[in-house]
Protein backbone atom coordinates (compact mmCIF):
# COMPACT_ATOMS: atom_id res chain seq x y z
CA UNK A 1 0.00 0.00 0.00
CA UNK A 2 1.37 3.39 -0.86
CA UNK A 3 1.16 6.60 1.20
CA UNK A 4 -1.80 8.00 -0.74
CA UNK A 5 -3.80 4.80 -0.14
CA UNK A 6 -3.02 4.93 3.60
CA UNK A 7 -4.06 8.58 3.81
CA UNK A 8 -7.29 7.87 1.90
CA UNK A 9 -8.06 4.93 4.22
CA UNK A 10 -7.39 7.07 7.31
CA UNK A 11 -9.59 9.88 5.99
CA UNK A 12 -12.38 7.43 5.11
CA UNK A 13 -12.36 6.01 8.66
CA UNK A 14 -12.29 9.54 10.13
CA UNK A 15 -15.25 10.65 7.99
CA UNK A 16 -17.21 7.51 8.94
CA UNK A 17 -16.53 8.20 12.62
CA UNK A 18 -17.78 11.78 12.24
CA UNK A 19 -20.91 10.59 10.42
CA UNK A 20 -21.59 8.09 13.24
CA UNK A 21 -21.17 10.84 15.84
CA UNK A 22 -23.53 13.16 13.95
CA UNK A 23 -26.11 10.39 13.66
CA UNK A 24 -25.88 9.67 17.40
CA UNK A 25 -26.22 13.38 18.28
CA UNK A 26 -29.26 13.74 16.01
CA UNK A 27 -30.87 10.70 17.65
CA UNK A 28 -30.13 12.09 21.13
CA UNK A 29 -31.54 15.51 20.22
CA UNK A 30 -34.72 13.88 18.92
CA UNK A 31 -35.21 12.25 22.33
CA UNK A 32 -34.29 8.70 21.40
CA UNK A 33 -32.88 6.60 24.23
CA UNK A 34 -29.51 5.29 23.15
CA UNK A 35 -28.49 3.27 26.17
CA UNK A 36 -27.78 3.57 29.86
CA UNK A 37 -25.49 5.89 31.74
CA UNK A 38 -23.48 5.97 34.94
CA UNK A 39 -23.21 9.28 36.75
CA UNK A 40 -20.23 10.34 38.77
CA UNK A 41 -20.09 13.99 39.80
CA UNK A 42 -22.83 15.59 37.75
CA UNK A 43 -25.46 18.26 37.94
CA UNK A 44 -28.65 17.61 36.00
CA UNK A 45 -30.83 20.69 35.68
CA UNK A 46 -33.47 19.41 33.27
CA UNK A 47 -34.15 15.80 32.36
CA UNK A 48 -36.90 13.96 30.55
CA UNK A 49 -37.06 10.59 32.28
CA UNK A 50 -39.99 8.45 31.21
CA UNK A 51 -39.13 5.42 33.34
CA UNK A 52 -36.60 4.61 36.02
CA UNK A 53 -35.72 1.23 37.45
CA UNK A 54 -33.25 1.05 40.31
CA UNK A 55 -32.43 -1.35 43.09
CA UNK A 56 -31.07 1.47 45.20
CA UNK A 57 -30.60 5.22 44.86
CA UNK A 58 -28.18 6.86 47.28
CA UNK A 59 -27.93 10.62 47.32
CA UNK A 60 -27.02 13.62 49.39
CA UNK A 61 -29.41 16.50 48.73
CA UNK A 62 -32.12 15.56 46.26
CA UNK A 63 -34.14 18.71 45.62
CA UNK A 64 -36.90 18.05 43.14
CA UNK A 65 -40.69 18.04 42.81
CA UNK A 66 -42.10 14.54 42.38
CA UNK A 67 -45.78 14.11 41.46
CA UNK A 68 -47.54 10.88 42.35
CA UNK A 69 -50.81 10.56 40.47
CA UNK A 70 -52.40 12.29 37.52
CA UNK A 71 -52.03 16.10 37.22
CA UNK A 72 -55.48 16.37 35.62
CA UNK A 73 -57.39 14.47 38.31
CA UNK A 74 -55.26 14.87 41.42
CA UNK A 75 -51.86 14.08 42.79
CA UNK A 76 -49.54 14.21 45.76
CA UNK A 77 -46.42 16.28 45.27
CA UNK A 78 -43.18 15.91 47.20
CA UNK A 79 -41.85 19.42 46.66
CA UNK A 80 -38.19 19.37 47.65
CA UNK A 81 -37.43 22.87 46.44
CA UNK A 82 -40.04 24.36 48.80
CA UNK A 83 -39.75 21.76 51.60
CA UNK A 84 -43.39 20.73 51.52
CA UNK A 85 -45.97 18.05 50.70
CA UNK A 86 -48.92 19.11 48.55
CA UNK A 87 -52.23 17.33 47.94
CA UNK A 88 -53.85 18.64 44.76
CA UNK A 89 -57.25 17.69 43.30
CA UNK A 90 -56.45 18.68 39.72
CA UNK A 91 -57.73 22.23 40.23
CA UNK A 92 -56.45 23.55 43.57
CA UNK A 93 -54.18 22.60 46.43
CA UNK A 94 -56.30 20.82 49.05
CA UNK A 95 -53.51 20.12 51.52
CA UNK A 96 -50.14 21.79 52.02
CA UNK A 97 -47.72 20.66 54.71
CA UNK A 98 -44.48 22.58 55.12
CA UNK A 99 -43.11 25.88 53.95
CA UNK A 100 -44.34 28.02 51.07
Residue pairs with C-beta under 8 A, 6 or more apart in sequence:
1 9
24 34
27 34
28 34
31 48
62 80
63 80
63 81
64 80
64 81
65 77
65 78
65 79
65 80
65 81
66 77
66 78
66 80
67 75
67 76
67 77
68 75
68 76
68 77
68 78
69 75
69 76
70 90
71 88
71 90
72 90
73 89
73 90
74 87
74 88
74 89
74 90
75 88
75 90
76 85
76 86
76 87
76 88
77 85
77 86
77 87
77 88
78 85
79 85
79 86
79 98
79 100
82 98
82 99
82 100
83 98
83 99
83 100
84 96
84 97
84 98
84 99
84 100
85 95
85 96
85 97
85 98
86 93
86 95
86 96
86 97
87 93
87 94
87 95
87 96
88 94
